[in-house]
């Protein structure tokens, strides 16, 4: 998909913005979805000039993670390109990852010996507070710096979460990171061994085994966080950037590091924010409007409240966005596209596979088919239901940035 | 796609017609599209018995050229089959192209020497009139007939345009025509060399170089058109014909040579017309109704007026078609399919990616879902939005000409 699009590129001076309301799609809670319930006068106005439809993030019935869903929105086939969970977490903590690095998600956990067997008693070490996490990570960092020729780096996340980066002397490929998670997923069980799931990952598994022994030793005096469970072993993915593919300058405008990281993977420069709020994000876009061709604006909280099952607060987040929307519209983008990366129905308290409404406002929009930016109204639009990986083609088409295909 | 369809073929004595209103799809001009604005009592009547949907010519967001869009309507994957621009122009001028031929689009141009460098001063030679073009082409034809063992043939297009056909002693493949365009695209630059972009095209590039030297020599006394810029070097594409794939006899009924040419590529015999009008086309179909299994009727002007941004005249062309439609219906085809090859919204004055309405009338139609043959009404149909390459499968299915797939 990205190669066909790239082969037709013909960029004039257009300014485009992709606004992602994370997890905005829903299913009716009794009678209405969050988008239907929300009062959105500005979206209602915008949609009159917009082409509409719904996207499915990956494939019919497939619920996406944030990384895959975003890669699709950025125009890559999410089945061909995959970001490992460890790398995604590392990006989320603003850790620099390169082609020689292996990234791992860690949980601090409580363990004890029962009948001479090491047993997990709390997979989150009693959800220790972040300050406590910082102290422990400092301890680990001071005591574990190198294993054989592999450099070890730790960074705290929130509560019990952390990331470990292992820097190899050489490039490390996806095939060398095929390691079993050590989290047994339930308490009362032993931590699993970091078994290599293919031959090429043998050396990696040896290093991880040594790492776990060292972690256990350094943390043995800790009351709660006296061990770590490791998951999502992954290497840096190779993804052609927006600049390489289309020759355009793109910026990400995000409040959560992870989304900044995903943007960076595809070549988006993160804009600095004065305040970590939607207003701060909009102000950053205004300040940089002449410096970039493409902006990616990410709004997180719609997803968070969906995950919490909090219908009312998700509605409020949508309404907050709607209130500030005119500031974005007034920047006179050639194309404004608004969608979510996936649905997070508060009724389900989780990501889902349900189609996500899409709006594209440009001078070339087939407008008038949807009355509101809601799931049911966008399903009436001329874009129909389409795979998310095509959205970027539509955006570039609307901007007049693609040549005709064929003679 | 065409191979699956071919593998299931089971043709009885059905008569099918595919009617292509070129560029008929639109987007609302204020409130209505051209199809919505047009008064179409006969289409309104026909759609009551029709299955409906919308096709996208190539892929989501991709705007097609005429050649690719037609290949898709004829059931080929347009990403696998591509007609070179030179061949398309040649077909448009009614030039016979075969497997030993290389076709080139040419522009007469004005050049002059500045500091001993040849510089393009007008890429269109001041848009010379067609009569002037005819005179120059005659001069070229008299002076350049053969280069090494390659026969050279010129034919005038409109204004500054012409086509050059080079007939090789042997078959010439796509890989032997990978030659850089010599048009620098802007004035003040030198014409580019016809560099071979791969090894296999070396011999071709040598002939083209000699050809350009001869053209320069023959035209050196001309005031305006004293050189030529060449583009779209292409060989005859290899496409399995309708006859080969399905064992049916097919006819094209077109008023523009290019569409006759595209039809010929897939094995359609062009019907001779007494008058170059839609009535003339219909009369030709009536006269040949017993001689063919499949008719392709092409109506050009809907696209032309779309390209001109002339909403009103595009509407009139649709209404003209509607008026004559009953004559076609009365021929009792088993299947009547009506669509466009792509959209040409008069609001955009160009081809676009927007979905194109489709109607299929047969005894097996899922009818009753669309009230009119318009974009918005056809979006409600049971065919949904589908890639154009599938249309022919639907037509054959409706005609009862395909076996079940699998046991």
Interface residues (C-beta under 8 A of the other chain):
Chain A: X1 X4 X5 X8 X364 X365 X366 X367 X368 X369 X380 X382 X383 X384 X385 X386 X387 X390 X393 X394 X395 X396 X397 X402 X403 X404 X405 X406 X407
Chain B: X27 X28 X31 X54 X58 X59 X60 X61 X62 X63 X64 X65 X66 X67 X68 X69 X71 X78 X79 X82 X83 X84 X85 X87 X88 X232 X345 X347 X348 X351 X352 X353 X354 X355 X375 X376 X379 X384 X385
